[in-house]
Structures are given as structure tokens and as C-alpha cells.
Amino acid sequence: MCNKIIKTITNPFGEEEHQYCVKEENHKYVCRFKEDYSVFDDDKTYVEGKIYNMAYSTAGSTASNSPILNRASRFSPPRVISKQEEIRLKEQQEYRVGVRKTEVSTFEQCKKVEVDLYNDALSIYDGDGCDCPLCGVPITWEQFTSRDRTDGNSVQGCHLDPLEEGTIQHYVGNVKWGHRDCNQMQGDRSIQDMEEKLEVMLSHIRKIKNEVTRRENKPTIQW
């Protein structure tokens, strides 16, 4: 591997980190720190963008009146903003100035997340299999490349334990590919909290699914 230092950055925690070239030794053309996405053929641009956004970029905010930037760097943001500071900045009408404290990470962790997501995407592409971490159902390439945001089986990046201030939650192993429906069902819950919520819901659903009164009240009109 080339391992040439491409760039030195200072992460949100005040530490210097290096971006290293991942190309083969004595390669041609310019160095790069990202993986080789040409293996995904016609889908390479989409897959590269999908993985880069999840590994290196914050989700942020699309609202124009928010202090939070949309899709900014996790490892080298212009400013890190706490929840309390976000409220104060909005009151002062200071917009688009930084990223949420919950979303930052180191470049080292972002790179590890990229490699992990890349390898899982390659497994899906090759048909070797990669299961949704929440429902356990295998993810297909059609689901992975779906651009339909109304499709519950389309695929998103999931933080299995939610982002929170005061600790890095964007790290390899905690970021996985999952179905949109599963990810939205989990929301900001931890795995343990989600398990408890689902147990309560399932217990109640089993009670009401054959509830007689509800069915007796159903109108007989057919359309």
C-alpha cells in the first residue's frame, strides 16, 4: 500500500490525524484515502456517495433557519454545537454555523466505518449476503440502490446505539446498513430500549388483533 500522507487534519477533540493513501504502492495518478468504488460498475457513483455521506458526513439539518449545517464533516467541522448552544444560536438568528456535538467523530473512526460499510455493500453486490441488523432479513442489491424514500425496504445507515453528547457513537460496529422501516422504528432508541418497546407493543397487539367489538363496529359498505 502507498501509505503516503495526503493531508493532516485536526479533529474536533484537538488531535492531529493523517489521511493516508490506500492505493497500491507505486500507483499511477493522484493519491486517495477512499476505497476503490469502480468495483460497483454502473452503480459506483451512487454507492460512493451513499457510503461517503454515512461514514464521513453529518446528517445535519436541511432547514435554512437552523444553526446546524447540512452534510458537514464529522471529523473536521467548522464548529461543534451542543444542544443548549443550538437553542441559543437559533434565538440569536445565527444560522448554518456548525455541526451537532452528537455527530462528531475522529477521522480514524470515520475511515473504519467507511471500510466496514464498503465491505458490507460489496457482500450485498456480490450476492454473499448482509442482513439488516434490526430485523435479520437479508438486504438485496435492489433495496440497497433504491432511491425511493417511501420504500420501507430501501437501505439506510443505522447507528445501533443512538448518537449522544459526551461520547463518540459514530464508530465501526455501531454503524450498519439497515432497512428504512427498521431504522425509523428504532428512532433514537438504544437496542435495549427498542427491545423493551417492542415487547410492550407485541403484548398489546396480541390482545387487540382479534378484538371482537372493533370488528362488530366495522361498516358493511363495500367500495
N, C-alpha and C positions, 0 to 999 in steps of 0.2 A: 504494500500500500504506500502511496505517496507520502501522506502524513505531513505535508508542508502546512505551516500555519498560514491560513488565509486572512484571518482577522482576529484581533484581540478586543474583547468587549468587557465592560464592567456590568455585572448583573445587578439586580435590584437589592442584593444583600451586600454590595460593596466589594465583591470578589472579582478578580480578573479571571477570565476564561478565554480559551483559544478555540477558534473554529479550524479544524484540520481537514485537509483534502482527503476524500475517501476513494479517489481514483487509484488505479494500479500505478505502481512505480514506473517512472519514465513514460508517463502517458502523454498524449498529444493535447494541444489546446489548453484552455484555462482550467484551473483547479475548481472543485466544487465540494461543498460539505454535505449536500443532499445525496440521497441514494439514486440509483440509475432507474428512471421510470420508463425508459424505452422498452422495457420488457412487457409493458402493458399494451403495446401496439397502438391501435386506434384510440384506446381509452387513456393513453398516457397523460395527456394534459389534464383531463378531469381528475384522474387518480392522484396526480401530483398535487393539484390544488386542494383536493379533499384532505389529503394527509398533511400537507403543509399547514393548512388552516387549523387542523386539530392539534398538531404537535407543537407548533411554534406561535400561533396567534391566539389572542384572547377572543372570546365570543363578543364581549363588549356590549355596546348599545347602538342601535340604529337611529335613536331619537335625536333630532337636531338640537333639542334643548336639554341635553344631558351632559354633565361634566366628563362622562366616560367616552373614550374613543371606541370606534368600531374596528375590530380586526387589527389590533396593535400587537407589538412584540411582547411575548410573555417574559423573555429573558433580558430585554434591553429597552424597557418602556421609557417614555419621556418623563413620566411621573407616576408614582404609586399612590392610590387614593383609598383611604379607609371608608367604611360605611358612614361614619359621622361626618367626615370631611366631604363626602359626596353630597350629603344633605346641605351642608353649609355652602358649598360651591354653587349648588343649584339655586339657593336663596339669593346668592350674590350674582346670579346670572352669568357665571363663568362656565362656558361650555367647551367640550372637546379638548380636555387638557391632559388626561392621563388614563390609567387602567385601574381596575379594581384590585385591591390588595389580595383578594382571594384567588385571583387568576395568575399571579406571577409564579415563575419558577426559574431554575437555572438553565443555562444552555445545555449543560451536560444531561440533565433530565429530559429536556425537550428533544435532544438528539436520540436518546434511548427510546423515548416514546415513538419518535418517527420510525426508527428501525423495527420496533415491535409491531406497529400498525402496518408498516410496509410488508413485513413477513406474513402477517395475517391476511393482508389483501392479496398477496401472491398465492397463498394457500387457497383462497377462495377462487382466484382467477384460474389456477391450475386444476381445480376440482378436488383438491385434497381435503377440503373441509375446514370450517371455522364456525363454531357455534356461538350464538348470541349468549353472552354471559348471564343474562337475566331469565330467559325462557328455555335456553338449551337447544333451541331449534337451529339447525344448520343455516347459515347465510349463503344465499346464492349470488352469483355474479350479476344477475339481472337486478336483484334487490340492491346490491352494492352500488351499481351505477345508475340507479333510478334517480331522476331529477324531480320526481313528483313529490312535493312536500305534503300532499294529502294522503299519500300512500303509507299506511301504518307499518308496512313491511320494508319500506326503504331503510337505509342504514345510516346511522349517526355515530359519532364518537361519544362514548359514555364515561363519565367519572363514577366509578362504582361506589366509592365513598365521596360524598359531596365536597365541593370547594368550601374552605372556611379560612377566616383570617387567623394569622399567627402560626400557620403550618403550611408546608408545601404539600398540596394534594394532587398536583399535576406531576405525576412520576410514573415510570414504567411499571406496568402491572395494574395500576389503578385506572388506566385509560384504555378502553377496549371498544371494538365495533359492536353495536347492538341495534336491534330494530327500533325504529322511531317510536312505535306504540309502547314498547317496553321501557325505553328511556324516559318518555313523558309520564308514564305511570309511576316510575320511581321518583321523578322530580328531584327535589333537593334532599330526599331521604337517604340515610345510610342503608346499607344492605340489611342490617338488623332491624331498623325502623320499618323498612319496606316489608320484611317478613312478618312483623307483628301486625302491620296494617292489613296485609293480605289475609292473614289468619282470621282477623276480625271480620273482614268483608266476606270471605268464603263461608264462615259460620252463619252469617246473616243471610247470604244469598241462598244457602241450602234451605233455610227456613221459609223464605218467601217465594221460591221459584214455583212451588205448587200451591200457592196461597189461593184458597177457593173463592173468597169474596171478590178478589180482584178479577178473577175470570168470570164470575157471575155478573159483574157490572159491565162487562165488555159489550159495546153496541153490536147489534146483529147486522147492521147495514154493511153491504159489500160493495166495493168500488170496482 
